[in-house]
Amino acid sequence: MDSELKENRFPTIAFLHNKIVKNLLMPLGGWPCEVFQEKTPLISRFFRRFIPIQGMVMICGELNYIRYNYSRLNFFLLGHIYITMFLTFVMLVRAVLPNQQLYKDMVEFFYGKFDLEHFKHKGPYYQKASEMVYKISYYYGLVMTGMMICGMFLYNALPLYHNYNAGVLHKRNRVENATLEFSVYFIFPGFMPENHFWSVTFVNLYFTYSCSVEICIIDLFMALFVFHMVGHIMILLNNIENVEMPKTHYNIEGLKAQTSVTVALYNDEENEIMRSKIIEFINHHRFIVSFADDVSSLFGPVLASTYMFHLISCCLLLLECSQLVC
């Protein structure tokens, strides 16, 4: 029994949306290979510790850029740098997750016990709910990945397009009044981005890639957890609503003459069956609530940082729109 469980412990990784999560998170250290008895690649172990450091260093570089160029920055570019800096902070919060033991334990519990694939053999509705959740997860994974790729491409393509129009890319020497544009602005002591255009551009491509994966794929991971929780709740409600009614009917004489009431009551055998079903419902409910509590405790800071980012970025964008800055 134990060997069979070990062999079929994680039967759901082969599905496309799980492959997307695994293949995109693994190079950046976000996929806990040790949970699945897989060898962790060296690059994965490196980036698991490097990405949080990268986030902190980039925030310092962006703050340094604002400090050195604050008087020369227009309102629109300053807002862009602020939004990029807070987006880096959101990435930093998410990059810390793979280094926590609770994250590894949750991934193991989800794929090993909570995934609806482990329950679909219990009945037709279990299978129906499982198929529905997997279909939603499949399309959501495709949409999220497509949005991530498009966003990453457009975020870097626009500065390159503006630099091309300004004559920066196709001339040997940059025009004196032409201003270089970057997708991410930063300055470090002894390093000015304007003096290393192509190097900074390729580094920004990497920064954009790592930030996109950490944010979008971790969001996809959270969504998968939520989809399966909703599936479990649907199954629990369906089981409660379709409890078998009593088969035995009794006539109860009323206090007044010639009156009687027919009621359905469980007999001893049916009572025992109902008792076991109620215990099953309670255990299933505890199973769902326990996993939801763990998800909330682990991803609470992630959601808080995301809400903070949206609040700040929306306020900045509305302020720029109100100033008619372009």
MIPAPA-565252 format. One line per field, with one value per residue: z, x, y of N, C-alpha, C in turn. Coordinates in steps of 0.05 Angstrom, whole numbers, plus 5000, padded with zeros to 4 digits. Example, Ala and Ser with C-alpha at 12.3 -4.5 7.8 and 13.67 -1.06 7.14 Angstrom:
<rs>
n.pz: 5156/5142
n.px: 5264/5257
n.py: 4886/4955
ca.pz: 5156/5143
ca.px: 5246/5273
ca.py: 4910/4979
c.pz: 5156/5157
c.px: 5264/5258
c.py: 4934/5001
</rs>
This chain:
<rs>
n.pz: 5000/5017/4980/4933/4942/4943/4891/4862/4883/4867/4819/4786/4763/4710/4681/4638/4659/4708/4690/4667/4711/4738/4700/4691/4741/4761/4739/4766/4818/4844/4846/4886/4882/4915/4943/4909/4905/4867/4834/4851/4806/4797/4781/4798/4854/4862/4843/4878/4924/4905/4879/4919/4940/4893/4886/4930/4919/4871/4885/4917/4876/4843/4878/4884/4833/4830/4870/4848/4801/4810/4805/4750/4728/4694/4711/4693/4681/4732/4760/4732/4749/4804/4804/4781/4820/4864/4842/4839/4893/4904/4875/4906/4955/4939/4921/4967/4985/4965/4998/5046/5093/5101/5052/5019/5046/5037/4982/4975/5005/4975/4922/4937/4968/4969/4917/4868/4834/4864/4885/4847/4836/4872/4859/4810/4812/4837/4797/4757/4780/4786/4732/4714/4745/4728/4674/4677/4703/4664/4620/4646/4660/4609/4592/4632/4624/4571/4577/4611/4577/4535/4564/4584/4536/4512/4551/4547/4493/4480/4501/4469/4419/4422/4429/4381/4345/4361/4340/4364/4361/4308/4294/4298/4337/4391/4385/4408/4439/4447/4488/4525/4535/4583/4605/4659/4708/4739/4782/4801/4845/4807/4761/4705/4671/4619/4595/4583/4544/4514/4547/4594/4572/4560/4611/4635/4607/4631/4684/4677/4660/4705/4744/4721/4719/4774/4795/4761/4756/4808/4823/4790/4814/4864/4847/4827/4875/4898/4860/4867/4920/4916/4884/4920/4958/4927/4919/4972/4985/4947/4965/5015/5000/4973/5008/5028/5037/5092/5090/5117/5140/5187/5220/5260/5311/5322/5374/5372/5352/5298/5270/5240/5229/5179/5181/5162/5185/5206/5211/5257/5229/5186/5214/5234/5186/5170/5212/5202/5153/5167/5199/5160/5127/5163/5171/5120/5113/5152/5130/5084/5107/5138/5099/5073/5113/5118/5067/5070/5112/5090/5040/5055/5065/5012/4983/5011/4997/4942/4940/4962/4923/4879/4899/4906/4854/4824/4846/4832/4776/4767/4787/4750/4704/4718/4717/4665/4641/4594
n.px: 5017/5038/5080/5052/5024/5067/5085/5041/5035/5037/5001/4984/5018/5029/4990/4975/4971/4997/5047/5062/5068/5109/5153/5164/5174/5215/5269/5279/5280/5233/5203/5192/5232/5252/5209/5182/5217/5256/5317/5346/5361/5425/5422/5372/5376/5412/5385/5342/5361/5384/5347/5315/5357/5370/5323/5324/5372/5359/5317/5346/5379/5341/5320/5367/5373/5330/5346/5392/5373/5328/5313/5315/5278/5217/5147/5118/5157/5179/5136/5133/5180/5172/5128/5152/5190/5158/5135/5179/5185/5139/5153/5198/5174/5146/5188/5211/5180/5192/5234/5214/5192/5139/5116/5137/5115/5061/5055/5068/5026/4982/4989/4995/4951/4905/4890/4839/4841/4853/4805/4766/4750/4711/4658/4606/4596/4641/4679/4658/4663/4718/4736/4714/4742/4794/4790/4779/4826/4863/4851/4856/4910/4933/4916/4938/4993/4999/4986/5028/5073/5061/5058/5111/5140/5119/5131/5186/5192/5172/5207/5253/5232/5222/5275/5296/5269/5290/5339/5380/5394/5409/5452/5522/5541/5509/5456/5464/5423/5388/5350/5361/5319/5295/5269/5272/5297/5358/5413/5480/5537/5590/5570/5535/5475/5468/5517/5524/5488/5468/5482/5453/5402/5395/5401/5357/5318/5323/5310/5257/5235/5244/5214/5163/5152/5155/5112/5066/5063/5064/5016/4984/4992/4968/4916/4904/4902/4857/4817/4813/4797/4746/4723/4722/4686/4640/4631/4623/4575/4541/4540/4515/4465/4444/4433/4409/4340/4296/4270/4230/4164/4120/4057/4028/3984/3939/3921/3868/3807/3805/3849/3913/3984/4032/4099/4169/4220/4286/4309/4344/4388/4393/4402/4453/4481/4472/4498/4552/4557/4550/4595/4633/4621/4634/4689/4707/4695/4729/4777/4779/4776/4823/4863/4852/4863/4918/4935/4918/4951/5002/5001/4982/5016/5033/4987/4974/5017/5008/4957/4973/5009/4974/4940/4976/4998/4952/4934/4978/4975/4924/4933/4972/4940/4903/4935/4944/4989/5036
n.py: 4976/5026/5031/5034/5081/5116/5113/5134/5184/5237/5247/5287/5324/5321/5348/5404/5457/5451/5436/5484/5517/5489/5488/5541/5563/5532/5546/5593/5579/5572/5526/5471/5422/5382/5364/5329/5288/5298/5316/5376/5427/5460/5514/5527/5523/5564/5611/5612/5633/5678/5712/5741/5773/5801/5831/5866/5894/5918/5953/5989/6009/6035/6073/6102/6122/6158/6194/6217/6240/6269/6324/6330/6296/6286/6290/6246/6206/6200/6179/6130/6106/6101/6065/6021/6010/5996/5951/5918/5910/5879/5833/5818/5803/5757/5725/5708/5666/5611/5597/5584/5535/5523/5534/5493/5449/5459/5455/5401/5378/5396/5373/5321/5305/5341/5355/5349/5307/5262/5247/5237/5185/5172/5180/5199/5256/5275/5265/5297/5349/5350/5348/5396/5435/5425/5438/5493/5509/5496/5532/5580/5578/5581/5632/5665/5656/5674/5728/5743/5736/5772/5821/5824/5828/5875/5913/5918/5929/5979/6021/6009/6020/6075/6093/6077/6110/6158/6156/6128/6074/6061/6093/6108/6143/6173/6220/6286/6312/6271/6228/6171/6115/6068/6005/5993/6035/6050/6064/6052/6060/6084/6063/6080/6077/6100/6097/6045/6021/5975/5932/5944/5941/5886/5866/5888/5860/5810/5824/5839/5790/5756/5783/5781/5726/5712/5741/5732/5674/5656/5678/5647/5597/5606/5614/5562/5534/5559/5546/5490/5488/5511/5472/5428/5449/5452/5397/5380/5409/5387/5333/5340/5360/5318/5277/5214/5203/5183/5116/5091/5100/5128/5128/5176/5185/5238/5286/5300/5268/5222/5241/5240/5237/5228/5211/5211/5172/5155/5089/5044/5023/5059/5105/5096/5096/5149/5175/5162/5188/5242/5249/5243/5288/5329/5320/5327/5381/5403/5389/5421/5473/5473/5471/5519/5556/5549/5566/5619/5639/5633/5660/5709/5756/5762/5775/5822/5856/5859/5884/5933/5951/5957/5997/6041/6047/6056/6104/6138/6136/6157/6208/6226/6226/6265/6309/6314/6292/6270
ca.pz: 5000/5018/4955/4913/4947/4935/4862/4852/4903/4853/4792/4771/4753/4681/4668/4625/4677/4728/4676/4663/4737/4744/4681/4693/4768/4768/4734/4785/4845/4857/4846/4906/4870/4936/4952/4890/4903/4843/4839/4847/4790/4810/4775/4814/4881/4862/4841/4901/4944/4891/4871/4940/4941/4869/4891/4949/4906/4850/4899/4924/4852/4834/4896/4878/4808/4837/4886/4831/4778/4818/4794/4721/4719/4692/4728/4682/4685/4760/4766/4721/4766/4829/4799/4777/4846/4881/4829/4848/4921/4903/4867/4929/4974/4928/4918/4993/4990/4961/5019/5070/5095/5098/5023/5010/5058/5025/4955/4979/5013/4953/4901/4948/4982/4965/4889/4863/4820/4884/4895/4826/4835/4892/4848/4785/4817/4842/4771/4743/4792/4780/4704/4711/4757/4711/4650/4684/4708/4638/4605/4662/4657/4583/4591/4649/4610/4548/4587/4621/4555/4521/4580/4585/4510/4507/4570/4537/4465/4477/4503/4445/4396/4425/4424/4352/4332/4368/4326/4382/4354/4281/4290/4314/4360/4399/4382/4433/4455/4449/4515/4525/4551/4592/4618/4687/4712/4764/4782/4822/4845/4786/4738/4694/4650/4593/4584/4577/4535/4506/4570/4611/4559/4564/4640/4639/4597/4652/4707/4670/4659/4732/4757/4709/4728/4803/4800/4747/4760/4836/4822/4778/4835/4884/4834/4827/4902/4902/4843/4879/4944/4907/4876/4944/4970/4910/4925/4999/4983/4932/4982/5035/4988/4962/5029/5024/5056/5106/5075/5134/5146/5211/5225/5288/5317/5334/5399/5365/5340/5270/5258/5241/5213/5169/5182/5154/5206/5201/5230/5270/5209/5171/5233/5235/5161/5171/5230/5188/5132/5180/5207/5135/5119/5181/5166/5094/5118/5167/5110/5067/5123/5146/5076/5068/5134/5111/5044/5079/5128/5073/5019/5065/5058/4983/4975/5022/4980/4917/4943/4966/4897/4862/4910/4901/4826/4814/4855/4816/4749/4767/4790/4724/4686/4726/4710/4636/4635/4572
ca.px: 5000/5056/5095/5033/5019/5090/5086/5020/5031/5033/4993/4972/5038/5030/4971/4988/4974/5018/5073/5069/5078/5135/5174/5170/5184/5240/5294/5282/5281/5206/5190/5206/5238/5257/5183/5175/5239/5271/5342/5343/5383/5442/5413/5348/5385/5425/5366/5324/5373/5394/5325/5309/5379/5367/5302/5333/5392/5346/5303/5366/5388/5320/5320/5391/5367/5312/5361/5411/5361/5301/5308/5314/5257/5190/5127/5110/5179/5181/5114/5140/5201/5159/5112/5172/5202/5139/5132/5202/5180/5120/5169/5214/5157/5140/5212/5218/5163/5204/5253/5199/5185/5110/5111/5142/5095/5035/5056/5067/4999/4964/4991/4994/4925/4882/4882/4814/4848/4854/4778/4746/4741/4691/4631/4603/4598/4670/4693/4649/4676/4747/4740/4708/4764/4817/4786/4783/4854/4877/4848/4868/4939/4941/4911/4958/5019/4998/4987/5055/5091/5055/5066/5140/5149/5111/5145/5213/5192/5166/5232/5269/5220/5228/5303/5301/5259/5307/5365/5400/5401/5421/5474/5545/5542/5482/5450/5470/5399/5371/5350/5357/5297/5299/5245/5278/5317/5373/5441/5497/5562/5609/5556/5514/5462/5471/5543/5524/5460/5460/5484/5430/5378/5393/5397/5328/5302/5324/5295/5228/5228/5242/5191/5138/5148/5150/5086/5044/5061/5056/4987/4972/4994/4947/4890/4899/4893/4830/4799/4808/4780/4718/4713/4716/4662/4618/4627/4611/4548/4526/4536/4496/4439/4434/4431/4386/4318/4287/4253/4209/4144/4104/4033/4027/3957/3937/3906/3840/3798/3806/3872/3939/4005/4052/4126/4190/4241/4307/4310/4370/4409/4396/4414/4482/4492/4472/4519/4578/4558/4554/4623/4648/4618/4649/4717/4713/4695/4754/4798/4779/4783/4851/4880/4847/4878/4947/4938/4916/4974/5025/4999/4972/5034/5034/4963/4976/5036/4995/4937/4987/5019/4952/4931/4995/5000/4927/4935/4997/4965/4902/4946/4983/4918/4891/4954/4946/5018/5039
ca.py: 5000/5049/5033/5043/5109/5131/5114/5150/5205/5262/5239/5309/5342/5319/5366/5426/5481/5445/5437/5512/5526/5476/5495/5570/5569/5517/5560/5615/5567/5573/5500/5455/5396/5362/5353/5309/5270/5304/5330/5405/5437/5479/5540/5531/5528/5590/5633/5612/5651/5703/5730/5760/5793/5817/5850/5887/5910/5934/5974/6008/6022/6052/6096/6118/6137/6180/6213/6231/6253/6278/6350/6329/6277/6297/6277/6220/6187/6196/6160/6104/6094/6093/6041/5999/6004/5981/5925/5903/5902/5857/5810/5810/5788/5730/5710/5696/5643/5585/5591/5577/5507/5521/5534/5466/5431/5464/5444/5372/5370/5401/5353/5293/5298/5359/5356/5335/5282/5241/5242/5233/5157/5167/5182/5215/5284/5280/5266/5321/5372/5349/5355/5425/5450/5422/5453/5521/5513/5495/5557/5602/5577/5591/5661/5678/5654/5692/5756/5748/5739/5797/5843/5825/5837/5903/5930/5923/5937/6008/6037/6004/6034/6104/6097/6074/6134/6180/6153/6117/6047/6057/6111/6101/6161/6182/6248/6300/6318/6247/6216/6142/6105/6040/5994/5995/6055/6046/6074/6042/6075/6078/6051/6097/6062/6113/6090/6016/6018/5948/5915/5950/5932/5857/5861/5895/5837/5789/5834/5837/5762/5745/5796/5771/5698/5712/5752/5718/5646/5652/5683/5623/5577/5612/5609/5534/5527/5568/5530/5464/5492/5515/5445/5413/5460/5443/5369/5379/5418/5366/5310/5347/5364/5292/5256/5196/5208/5158/5098/5082/5120/5121/5143/5185/5194/5265/5288/5300/5243/5218/5256/5226/5249/5208/5222/5193/5171/5136/5066/5042/5019/5084/5125/5091/5106/5178/5183/5160/5209/5268/5250/5247/5316/5346/5316/5340/5410/5410/5385/5445/5496/5471/5479/5548/5571/5548/5583/5647/5647/5634/5680/5734/5778/5766/5790/5849/5871/5863/5905/5958/5960/5967/6022/6062/6051/6069/6133/6152/6138/6177/6235/6234/6232/6290/6330/6312/6287/6250
c.pz: 5000/4992/4933/4917/4938/4905/4850/4869/4889/4824/4775/4759/4722/4666/4660/4644/4699/4715/4672/4689/4743/4726/4683/4720/4773/4762/4755/4814/4859/4859/4866/4896/4891/4946/4935/4886/4877/4851/4832/4830/4804/4805/4792/4843/4883/4862/4864/4922/4931/4886/4893/4942/4917/4874/4909/4935/4885/4863/4907/4899/4841/4852/4891/4853/4813/4852/4868/4810/4785/4805/4764/4710/4716/4708/4719/4687/4714/4770/4756/4739/4792/4826/4796/4803/4864/4869/4837/4877/4922/4895/4890/4949/4964/4925/4944/4998/4987/4982/5045/5070/5092/5069/5012/5021/5044/4997/4956/4986/4991/4932/4911/4959/4973/4936/4883/4847/4839/4893/4872/4823/4854/4882/4824/4790/4823/4816/4756/4754/4786/4751/4700/4721/4739/4684/4655/4689/4682/4623/4620/4660/4630/4581/4608/4636/4586/4556/4597/4598/4540/4538/4582/4558/4506/4526/4561/4508/4462/4481/4479/4421/4398/4420/4394/4337/4338/4355/4342/4372/4327/4274/4308/4339/4366/4394/4408/4451/4458/4477/4513/4544/4558/4604/4648/4691/4739/4760/4806/4822/4824/4761/4729/4671/4622/4579/4576/4567/4530/4530/4589/4599/4563/4593/4646/4629/4618/4676/4701/4670/4688/4747/4747/4719/4758/4809/4787/4754/4789/4838/4811/4799/4855/4872/4833/4854/4906/4885/4856/4905/4937/4898/4899/4957/4954/4916/4952/4998/4969/4949/5004/5024/4978/4983/5025/5046/5069/5089/5091/5142/5169/5212/5255/5292/5331/5360/5394/5351/5310/5256/5261/5222/5205/5168/5173/5174/5198/5221/5241/5250/5194/5189/5234/5209/5160/5190/5217/5166/5144/5189/5182/5125/5137/5176/5139/5097/5133/5148/5093/5083/5132/5123/5071/5088/5127/5087/5053/5095/5111/5053/5029/5059/5028/4974/4986/5005/4953/4919/4947/4940/4880/4872/4903/4871/4814/4822/4838/4787/4747/4770/4764/4704/4693/4719/4679/4627/4614/4563
c.px: 5017/5071/5077/5027/5043/5092/5066/5015/5025/5025/4984/4992/5038/5010/4985/4992/4995/5045/5082/5082/5106/5157/5182/5182/5211/5266/5300/5281/5254/5192/5205/5211/5241/5231/5175/5198/5255/5297/5339/5366/5399/5432/5388/5356/5398/5404/5346/5335/5381/5371/5318/5331/5377/5345/5310/5353/5379/5330/5322/5376/5367/5318/5344/5387/5350/5328/5379/5397/5334/5295/5305/5291/5231/5170/5120/5132/5183/5160/5121/5161/5190/5143/5131/5184/5183/5133/5155/5198/5160/5135/5186/5199/5152/5164/5221/5203/5178/5225/5240/5190/5155/5102/5115/5122/5068/5034/5054/5039/4979/4965/4988/4967/4901/4873/4858/4819/4848/4825/4758/4736/4718/4662/4630/4607/4627/4685/4684/4662/4705/4752/4734/4731/4788/4814/4790/4812/4871/4875/4859/4898/4948/4938/4933/4986/5021/5000/5015/5075/5087/5064/5096/5151/5144/5126/5173/5213/5188/5190/5250/5258/5225/5257/5310/5292/5277/5335/5387/5411/5416/5443/5498/5547/5514/5480/5453/5446/5381/5373/5344/5334/5303/5272/5248/5301/5331/5401/5455/5523/5582/5596/5533/5501/5466/5497/5544/5496/5452/5462/5460/5404/5374/5389/5368/5310/5301/5307/5265/5219/5224/5219/5165/5132/5140/5122/5064/5041/5055/5026/4972/4971/4971/4920/4884/4890/4864/4810/4793/4793/4751/4706/4706/4690/4638/4611/4613/4582/4530/4520/4515/4467/4427/4435/4406/4365/4310/4268/4229/4191/4127/4080/4031/3999/3957/3921/3876/3832/3800/3828/3897/3959/4025/4080/4146/4213/4261/4305/4339/4393/4414/4408/4444/4495/4494/4494/4547/4580/4563/4583/4640/4646/4634/4679/4725/4714/4721/4778/4801/4788/4812/4869/4876/4862/4907/4953/4937/4940/4999/5024/4987/4990/5036/5011/4964/4994/5023/4974/4951/4998/4997/4942/4950/4996/4975/4926/4954/4987/4942/4913/4958/4961/4905/4908/4957/4975/5019/5068
c.py: 5025/5053/5043/5073/5126/5134/5133/5175/5232/5257/5263/5328/5342/5337/5392/5450/5476/5444/5466/5523/5515/5486/5524/5577/5556/5533/5582/5605/5567/5547/5481/5426/5375/5350/5329/5288/5273/5319/5359/5415/5458/5508/5547/5538/5556/5613/5634/5631/5678/5722/5749/5782/5812/5838/5873/5906/5929/5957/5996/6024/6042/6077/6114/6134/6161/6202/6230/6248/6266/6305/6350/6311/6292/6280/6249/6199/6181/6176/6132/6090/6085/6067/6017/5990/5988/5953/5907/5893/5878/5831/5800/5794/5760/5713/5697/5670/5616/5577/5584/5548/5503/5520/5506/5446/5434/5452/5413/5363/5374/5379/5325/5285/5314/5360/5338/5309/5258/5232/5234/5204/5152/5169/5199/5245/5292/5283/5290/5346/5373/5358/5385/5442/5448/5437/5483/5527/5513/5521/5580/5602/5587/5621/5675/5678/5673/5721/5763/5753/5765/5821/5846/5836/5867/5922/5937/5934/5967/6026/6034/6019/6064/6110/6095/6100/6158/6178/6141/6091/6044/6077/6104/6118/6172/6212/6262/6304/6293/6236/6187/6134/6075/6031/5995/6015/6050/6057/6061/6058/6065/6065/6069/6082/6073/6105/6060/6008/5989/5929/5919/5940/5902/5850/5867/5873/5815/5798/5831/5808/5751/5757/5785/5743/5697/5721/5736/5689/5640/5658/5659/5600/5581/5607/5579/5524/5534/5552/5503/5466/5496/5488/5428/5423/5452/5414/5366/5387/5398/5342/5315/5348/5338/5270/5240/5200/5181/5142/5089/5104/5110/5140/5150/5196/5221/5264/5288/5275/5244/5236/5240/5240/5228/5222/5201/5195/5150/5113/5064/5039/5045/5106/5121/5100/5136/5189/5183/5182/5236/5271/5255/5276/5334/5344/5329/5371/5419/5408/5410/5470/5497/5480/5509/5565/5572/5566/5613/5656/5649/5657/5706/5758/5783/5782/5819/5867/5878/5885/5933/5969/5971/5994/6045/6068/6064/6098/6149/6156/6158/6205/6244/6241/6259/6314/6332/6310/6266/6250
</rs>
